[in-house]
Amino acid sequence: MLGTVALAVAGAVALPGTAQAANILTNPGFESGSLSPWSCTGNLGSVVSSPVHGGSKALAGAPSSSDNAQCTQTVAVQPNTAYTLSGWVRGSYVYLGVDGGASTWTTSPSAYSQLTVSFTTGAAQTSAKIYVHGWYAQGTYYADDISLDGPGGGGGGGDTQAPTAPTNLTSTGKTSSSVSLSWGASTDNTGVTAYDVYSGSNQVLSVSGTSATVGGLAASTSYTFTVKARDAAGNTSAASNAVSVTTSAGSGGTGFKQAAPYLYLGWGDPPSATSVMSSTGIKWFTMAFMLDSGGCNPAWDSSRPLAGGTDQTVINQIRSAGGDVVPSFGGWQGSKLGANCSSASALAGALQKVIDAYSLKAIDMDIENTDEFENEAVQAKILTALKTVKANNPGLKTIVTFGTSTTGPTYYGNRLIEQANSLGANIDVFTIMPFDFGGGSDMYGNTVNATEGLKAKLKSTFGWDDATAYAHIGISGMNGLSDQQENTTPAIWTSIRDWANSHHIARLAYWAVNRDRPCAGGGVVSNCSGISQNNWQFTSITAGFTG
């Protein structure tokens, strides 16, 4: 598992009673911003910035109805030795213990509460698996500042043989903010458990395999990397050969730019897509909505066939006219694949069916409502599925779309971004929907402020500079009257587009082309904007987005 590691395993110390014990866990307070070397079942664990007990980070576990979101770390210990395990937790039914041994739990503290349990290792025991978990379907739990006090492994006649040094360290790719590395495996008398990646003298990653991507780097900057192998007893190899890599120039990220208003063929008197294209110059449409027809099988609106129906006919017409589409999965209501597919792998399989059916260049996951957006386990499922299809489809761009406040992401938006980082989902575009704020009158100011809040969150989470953060941002507005009577006029939308161009964001969309027709005083309806405007005026404005 990829992740930045801030602390190394403590060395062996004297037995309790002759010297003060030391915490031998790595990343005990999750301050690295990554889970590593902790491992969580079902990809249900993530690092969050709130609520915390100490420092600036904590662990969040999101149990499902079938998974208690157990997070574990295995450390080297000494036989016949006393250890004390403690940690600070909050949430319903949180457990702390050692695998196969002692444990303790608490019911539902609303604030952080400390759990403590002591145990003695067996006569031949050289490792211990520490765990923390919640309980099935009992909501998110949090854990922080976990400590295993006692001497580290490797002493008392235990394993003292270090692994061989990794070989042939090479760079396999780079961007303006990351470097990908690979190396030859080490050997060890008991087995290698981790590889520690160093930038200069600083350990920046700890992984289990023989490849890694180091992120959060500066553009046009030279870095020198080495790798060391580590075994369960904490023995560390000599360093590999060094490799120096200069990151690419700061081009602003993915290079992906998309002006793609939503078009919905199951609602709102759908217009002719090709007529709109010829009238406005628009090339891309975001096609709504791909849902579940039962059994984790994708279908348009849960009812229209994936292939061979009206939607495919329109997509073929758009492509024949020189355009393309990005299907949108989810939305506010309906039977959604993200919520209903049983696992991340099943969801990835459903996404792959759509990718294959249309040879897609991009997909949009519109994550809304309590079944997806406000369900952290479903968030993790969706992000893991996107990571899978992105790896299996080189060049595919992945977009997540979600609601926002006037100042930036809400709690669940922040969780989505944090989980994307923890899972290594490599999302190309985080698109916010800056409307339905609750009657906000300044739609330009609110949109800009919300987007700047998203930029700040992306910078703090991923370590990006301004240009890279903007290049991973999308805006998806609502033309005319929103559901809450907010009014985005053509003039305001033009200002938003111009701001988006000047800040070089990745994507501009709005809901929806079906509504891009005048009906002053018409209210919030499906086939017009509720305001005075020209036909397809918002689409024409959007077509001027170039990023």
Summary of the structure (lengths in Angstrom):
residues: 547
radius of gyration: 25.7
end to end distance: 34.1
largest distance: 84.3
contacts: 2013
relative contact order: 0.10
helix: 22%
strand: 31%
